[in-house]
């Protein structure tokens, strides 16, 4: 349990640093962030993305479906910033009871949209949490990028470092995972990611189909989060490669986007 707690704390710290150094400066390109900003994170996990906003005096609300993550997050944030203006709770945002949370200046989904079933339904529903001039930040790995299947969670060190094999047909993918000794739970989790993974083009289409417009959209050859995890310098996809539909999903490791109501 101690090791698991330490791993969760390490992940929390990675989120804090990436949001502080990259996500907040990115968002500030389009909107002011101050103590008057109300921030909502959907799929907040342990809340590492919210701590840098709390440091700026923002009021923050985080929701997740995992009570253990919520409890850890409240503990971590209390350690770092006692008395922070935050509410973290288990909440299904599709449930009408979520209306009591109100509306927000900024909604964050970082490494979340690729896990959501029926992303079109989600984007049509999320309007109700957004103030008229509010924005939504997305950060996600396109499905076809080298590790877009989240295979880094595999117990097999070979599979965890094997790029693009998540693009195999589902039966072959499962057979390969099973052949390398992955558990049923891991296989189910990775096959669900295969089901929900999203491409850049599909994300862009769904945003526009559901009444939003882009304020910013940027593609990363080296994910900003890799600076913290692997000591790699973040790099944008070169302009000559950025505009190639479909193929860009294979070498874009992360998409950042800021959208608002059209």
N, C-alpha and C positions, 0 to 999 in steps of 0.2 A: 504493500500500500504506500510505503514511504517513497519507493521508486516512482510509482505512478503519480504521486503528489508532486515530486520533483520534476517529472516530465511535463506535467500540466503547467507548473510554474515557469518552466523554460519556454513553453509555447506561449504562455501569457506574455512573458517578457519580449519574445520575438514580435508579437502583435503590437505591443506598446511601441517598440522602437520603429517598426515599419510605418505605423500610423503617424507617429510623431515626425519622422524624417521625410516621409513621402506622401502619405494620403492627405494629411492636413494641408501641406503646401499646395498640393494639386487642387484641392477643393477651393482654397483661397484664391485661385485664379479666376473664380466666377462669383464667389460670395464671401461676405465678411463672416468671420466666426468670432463670437464674443460671449460675454456672460448672458446676453439676451437670446442666444441661440438654443433652441430646444432640439435635442438629438435623439433619434430612435434607431437602435440597431436590431435588425431581424436576424435571428440565428447568432446571438451574441456569444454563445459558448461561455468561456470564463471572463469575458468582458475586457480583454486586453486592448481591443480597438477603442474602447470608450475612455480609458484612463487619460489619454492625452487631451481629449475634449473636456474632461472634468478638470484637468489642470488649468484650462483656459476659462473656467468658471461656468461652463455650459450645464444646463439641466439635462440629464441623460436618462433614458429608459432603454433597457435591454430585455429582449424576450428570447426564450429558447424552449425546446421541448424536453430538455434533460435537466432534472432537478439537481443532480450531482454537480454538473457544470455551473449551474447558478449558485449553488452553495459555495463552491470553490472560488468563483469570481467575487462574490461578496467578501469572502475572507481575504483574497489577494488585494482587492481595492481598499479595504479597510486598513490593511497593513501599509499601503503606499500613500493613501490620502484619507485619513480619518475625517469623518463628517462630510464626505463628498455628496453632492446633490444627485443621487442616483437611485433608481428603482430597477431591480432585476427580478424577473419572475418567469415562471412557467406559464406560457400562454399560446394557445392556438390562434393565430391572427385571423383565420377564417371565421372564427366563432364571434357571434355578435357581442359577447362580453368584452371583446378587445376594444370596442368603441369607447369605453371609459378612459382609454389611454390618451384620447384627444388627437390633436394634429401637431405636426412637427415642421421645423424649418429645414431639417436635414434628416434623411433616412439613409442608413448604411447597410449594404450587403456586400461583405468581403468574403470571398470563397464560399458563397452560399447559393447563388442562383443556379449553379451547375448541379445542385443536389435537390432542387425543387421540381416536383412533378407538375406538369401542366403550367409551364412558365407564362403562357398567355393569360391563363386565369389569374395567376398571381399578379401580373402587371395591371390587369383590369381592376383588381380588387384594391391594390395598394394606394390608389388615388385617395381613398377615404382617410388615410393617415397623413396626407401631405397638405400643408398650407398652400394657398394659391400661388405664392412666389417661392415655394419650397423646392428643394432639389433632392435627388436620390443619387448616391454614389454606389457604383458597382466596381468590384475588382474580382476577376475570375480567370481561370485558365481555360482557353478554348479547348474543346473536346479533342481535336486532332493533334494537339501539341505533344511533344515526346512523352510526357508523363501525365497527360490529361485524364487518364483512367485512375489516377491516385494509386498506381501500383507500388509506390514507395512504401505502402503499409504492409506489403507482403513479408511473410516470415522468411521466405527464401531470399538470400542476398542476391542471387542471380536475377530473379524476377524483379526485385525491387529496383534494380539498376538497368532493366531492359526497356529501352524506349519503344514506343509505338505498338507494342504487342497487344495492347488493349483494343486495337482496331480490328483484330481478328473477329470472324463471325462468333456470335455468342456461344454456340455449342463447343467450338474449338477452343475458345477462350477459357470456358469452364474446365474443359478437359486438361488444358495446360496447367491451370491453377491447381487442379486436383492432383495431377501427376507430380507436381513439385511439393505436395504435402500441405497445401493451404487448408485451413479449417473451413467448415461449412459457413460459419459466420462471416469470415473474410470473403469467401466466394460470393455469398449473397450480397454483401456490401458493395463489392467491386462491380458486380453485374447490375446492381441498382444504379451506380454511377454511370455505367455504360448506357443505361436506359435514359438518364436525365441529362447527360452531358450536352453542352450547348456550343454551337459554333458562333463565330463573330457575325456572319451574315444573318443567321437566324435570330440572334440577339438583336441586331440592328432592326430587322424587320418587325419583330414583336414590339419593340419600343415604339415604333411609329404607328403600328396597327392599334395600339392601346392608348393613344391620345397623349403621347409624350414627344418631346423633341430633344435632340442632343445639344448640350452646351459645349461639352468637350468629349472627345473619344480618342484615346491614345493606345498604341500597341507597343508592347515591350518584347524585345529580343531576349533580354535578361531581366527577369522579374525583379522589381525593387526589393521584394522580400528575400531574394538570394543574397543581398548584401549582408543581411544579418545571419542567414543560415550558412552561407558558403563563402563569405568574404569576396563576393563578385561585384563588380561595379555595374549598377543598372544601366542598360542601354536600350534606347528606343529602336524599333524596327526601322531600318533605313527607308526613306521616302520611296525609293525605286521598288522596294518589296512590299511596302505597306498597302499599295493599291491593287494587289493581285488577289481577286476573290478566290475563295476556297483554298488555294495553295498557302496563303498566309497563315492559316490555322495550324499548319505543320511546324512553323518556326516561331510563332508568337507564343511566348510562355505565359503572358498575362495581358489582359485587356483592362484598362481603366476607363470609366465613363461617368459623366455627370449629366443627368437628364432633368428636365422640368416639364410641367404640364404644357402641352402645345397651345 
